[in-house]
Amino acid sequence: MTLDPAFSDFLGFLRSVGAPGTFDGEPADMRARLEAAIQGGWDPESFASVASEHDELIGEDGLRLKIFRPHAPGPVPTVLYFHPGGFIVGSAHLTQDVARRLCNELEAVVVSVDYRLAPEHPFPSAVEDAGAALEWVRHNISDLGGAAGRIGLVGESSGGNLAVVTALLAARRGAPPAAVLVASPVTDLTASYPSTVENASGYFLETADLEVISKLYVSGDRALAADERVSPALADDLHLMPPTIVAVAGFDPLRDDGIVFAGKLLQHGVPATLRVYPDLIHPFFGMPGVSPAADRAVSELTEALRRSLG
C-alpha cells in the first residue's frame, strides 16, 4: 500500500510544526485544539447548499440536534449523523460540512447529533443520546418532511460505533433503520488486530489514542469494554442489523476492526458491503477537503447509501 500523496503532505506538515496529537493532554485542551484547527481552515463558501438548518433541543437535558433540510420535495430519507472524536471531542457544529454534504448528495434530511462527551459523561451517556435522537426522529418524521421507512444512520470512528449500537438496539425493539453507513468504525474495544501494530503511529489516529479513548469512555474497564453497547461486534444477534456499508482506510489502526466487523455481519446473513480504501487515513470521511481521493471515497459511499435508502 502507498499512502495518498495529499495525506502524506498533510501529515508531513503536522510533523513539521510539531502539532500535538488529537488526544494529547486534558480533554478541554483536546477540544480547544480541534476547534481551533477546524475553524481555522473553514471555508463556509465551500459548504454544500441546503434549504434550511436549525438547532433543536430535545429531552429534559436539552440534547442538541442540528437539522439540515435538502432542496428536494418531501417525503425524503432522513439520516442521523454521529460525528467522530473518540467519544471525547467533536460536535455537530464542527462537522456541519459533513452533514451538509450528506444532506445535499443524499437529498435527505440530516439530523446531526451533539451527543454528550466523555469523561464528563462516560458510557452509556452517548449511547442514550443516540437512541433518544433516533426515537425523536421517528416521532417527528412527518414534521421533518421524512419518509418513515427510509431512516438511515451514518457515523465515523466513534460515531460509527454509535451508529451500529443504535441500529442494533433499535432492531432488538423491532424497529431497525433502513440502512447504516459507517466509516473507520471502532466496534470492539477489547480486540487487538495487526493494523494496530502496522499503523501504530504516524497516521493521525494512533494506537496509543485508542488507549486514551478506552480510559476516558469506559474508565479503562475491560469488562465494561466488552459490553455489547460498547463493542457491538461481540453481540450474538448481529443478524438483526439492517443493510450496512462499512468503509475502512488502509493506514488506520482501526482498519482491521472494520474488516472483521463486516465479516461478522456477512456471517450473520446481513447484507453488508465492505469498502477498503488502501491509500487513506483515519478519519478520511470527514476530511474530503484534504485529499481528492478521500473526496471521491465520500461520494462513492454516499451514493451507496442513497441506493440502500431507496
Phi, psi and omega in degrees: 000143177241131181293137177307130184303322181295319178288328175299316178295319180299312180293323177297321177296316180300319178293322184293331181261004178064035182295132177291158178290160181302324186252026175272137174089199181278152181308320180298322178291320178303313184293320180295319179296316181297316180298317180296319182293316182290310183291333177293334180254008182291139171229087183306334180295338182270352181293145178296141180286137175231162181289322180197163173212147173200162177261141178234131176257127183234157176075171182295328182269000177070048175300128184268128173243133176256118191248127180241132179248142185273166172277067181206144178289146180274174357282143182238169174298156174237131183237127171269130181245130179246117187287158175279177177137017175064024184066006189242322184233173177095167180196167175295326180294315184288341180249024182293337176296321178293313181298320179296319179295316177302315179302315184289311186283330179272345190051054184228153167290130178245127178248105181268127192259121178270065183296154181293149187250147173278159004274352179299325180229080182288176174311134015255025186304311182297321179296317178298318180295318180298316178295320179296322179296317179296317180296321178297318178299315180301318183285342184241020188299322181292316179296330179284343185084021183260164177262127188303325183269009185232055178259128179240158177239134180229137176201155178236137177060240177299326175296328174294320175303312181295324178297316180293312182299316181296318178297317182293316179295321177294320179296324178296334177272002179085015182225064181290153171292169182286328184197159180226138173234122178232135178245132179048048186285151167257115185240353180211098180284356180265349189265157173225114185250165180307326182293337177288341175266313182299322184244038187297326183209158175095358184235043176078280172282132182241158181301324178298330178296326180295328177291321177296316180300313179297319180299318185273330183277317181236022177057028179067015183277108184296325178295319179291326178298336180275356175300136183296342177276353174253316181238077185298341178298341181274354182292144180265003179240038179297344178298344179281347183296143175285175175309131189227134175253124179244125180240135180227157179252144183296321183259062184219129176299339179270004183308308186288332175303311180294321181295314179296319180297317178300320177297320178296320177300315180297320178297331179271006176082014179279135174293093185243144178237129177252126175243121179251126178248091193295340185259005186256171181238174174272132359252092189299328185296329179266007184231041181294338179287343181276326189222126174302327179293320177294321178300316179294321180297317180298316179297319179297316182291321179297320178295322178297319178293321178304316180295322181292326181281345177082000000 
